[in-house]
Amino acid sequence: MKKIALILSIVLFLACAKNSVLTIPLPSFQAEFKEKSQHTDQVAYNLLQMQKKNEYSSYFEDSILKIRLDEELKLLTQKIEEASVKLLLAKGYDLSKTKQYKLKESIVVLIKEEFDREKTDFLKGKQVSSNLSLELEFQASFNKVNDKNKVQTQAGVKTKLEPIAINYPIKSDEGIGNFKESISSIPTQVNANLKEAVLDIDEVLRTFYYEVLSSLNENIKAEDSQAEVIRMQTQEGIIIFE
């Protein structure tokens, strides 16, 4: 009996350890500009447009990964909008004059899931395994309004997350309730077995953010053609423009 009790205790401990919930903050998208302009009262530019192309199952739709990714994309959009305007200001453009300049930006997000298999575990209930990939494409154009002779400045990047294996729990009545993994609705709380997938996605989004700003910096020339090129570097996760 003691051996059986010991074995059950070990199984329970391992199940609880594997099913623990981790707190992982949303990725940080930060850009610091050394040169600042005061002409920020009436910025004339279009809000960034995001289009999502979803090719995933209902399993992913109900998962914490989907909740987290939605919040990350919302944050990413906001930070790109803010950094784009600050970059234009740093390049010497006076954006206080309404409709003098026009900046168009768009992001297309493709979330694709290839269903692998569904399985039922005696302790954890129903689970699903699949391969998830993520693709992000950015396009931008910047020009003077009503200046038909001026060629639009264009920028664009494309970032892709190669398929990653994920194994997330599904709410069901199967299995033993005390041992089932919980699904949080809080985007910063994820199941331990999703840690690697979460960190992979975070890294791709951070890379995309860096590449977007790099493309804008390289393709949008300074308002003063004699001005020095703005140098871009990273330091402790922060993109710095000098």
C-alpha positions, -999 to 999 in steps of 0.1 A, spaced: 0 0 0 28 24 9 44 18 -26 11 24 -43 6 56 -23 41 67 -32 36 61 -69 3 80 -68 20 109 -50 48 110 -76 23 109 -105 2 137 -89 34 158 -83 45 154 -119 11 162 -133 8 193 -112 43 205 -121 37 200 -158 3 216 -156 15 247 -138 6 282 -151 35 305 -159 34 343 -160 51 356 -192 49 393 -199 38 405 -234 69 413 -256 83 448 -253 83 470 -284 104 501 -275 120 528 -296 140 557 -283 147 588 -305 175 611 -295 163 639 -318 128 652 -309 106 678 -326 79 699 -310 56 698 -341 33 670 -330 0 687 -326 -17 677 -358 -1 647 -373 -15 640 -408 -12 603 -415 -34 573 -418 -38 548 -390 -21 515 -396 -44 490 -411 -41 453 -401 -56 424 -420 -57 389 -406 -59 358 -426 -69 329 -404 -64 293 -414 -66 276 -380 -90 252 -362 -116 258 -336 -91 243 -311 -67 272 -316 -96 297 -315 -104 287 -279 -68 286 -267 -48 310 -246 -23 313 -275 -50 329 -296 -59 353 -267 -23 362 -262 -15 366 -299 -45 390 -304 -32 412 -276 4 411 -289 -7 422 -324 -28 450 -310 2 462 -290 25 458 -320 2 479 -342 1 507 -316 39 508 -312 46 508 -349 22 537 -353 38 557 -326 74 549 -337 66 557 -374 55 593 -365 85 598 -342 108 586 -369 94 611 -394 98 639 -369 133 628 -362 140 630 -400 129 667 -400 94 665 -413 70 692 -399 38 671 -393 19 699 -376 6 712 -409 -26 693 -416 -26 671 -447 9 682 -458 22 646 -457 5 613 -460 18 580 -445 0 548 -454 9 516 -435 -6 481 -435 2 448 -420 -11 414 -433 -10 386 -407 -14 350 -417 -20 325 -389 -19 289 -402 -24 257 -383 -19 222 -396 -39 199 -374 -19 169 -362 -39 148 -339 -64 148 -310 -57 126 -280 -72 119 -246 -51 115 -215 -65 98 -184 -52 125 -161 -54 156 -183 -84 150 -205 -87 159 -242 -56 175 -258 -47 186 -293 -14 186 -311 -7 207 -342 18 227 -361 14 265 -360 30 290 -384 28 328 -385 36 352 -413 37 390 -411 40 414 -440 44 452 -438 39 478 -465 42 515 -463 42 546 -485 50 582 -476 46 613 -498 35 648 -500 -3 653 -504 -14 667 -538 22 665 -552 16 643 -583 52 648 -595 67 633 -564 73 595 -564 60 578 -533 86 564 -509 78 528 -502 90 504 -475 82 468 -468 93 437 -449 82 401 -445 88 380 -414 79 343 -410 77 319 -381 84 284 -393 59 258 -381 62 250 -344 47 221 -326 21 230 -300 2 208 -276 -26 227 -258 -54 215 -235 -90 216 -246 -119 222 -221 -139 190 -218 -155 167 -193 -130 140 -199 -103 130 -175 -100 136 -138 -110 172 -130 -83 177 -103 -55 168 -128 -68 187 -158 -48 217 -171 -65 251 -166 -69 276 -195 -65 312 -184 -82 341 -202 -53 364 -191 -28 367 -220 2 368 -197 -7 335 -180 1 304 -201 4 267 -194 39 255 -188 38 232 -219 32 263 -241 63 282 -229 85 274 -259 57 282 -284 50 315 -266 87 326 -266 91 317 -303 61 338 -312 74 367 -290 108 366 -307 93 367 -342 71 397 -333 101 416 -318 121 408 -350 93 421 -372 91 453 -352 128 459 -356 127 451 -393 97 474 -399 115 504 -383 147 495 -401 129 495 -435 112 529 -428 145 544 -416 163 532 -448 136 541 -473 123 574 -460 149 600 -467 154 630 -443 135 661 -452 169 679 -455 189 660 -481 221 672 -464 211 658 -431 231 630 -416 216 595 -418 199 585 -386 218 556 -370 198 527 -357 209 503 -330 196 481 -303 204 482 -266 189 459 -239 159 453 -262 153 490 -270 157 503 -306 177 536 -305 178 562 -332 206 586 -331 
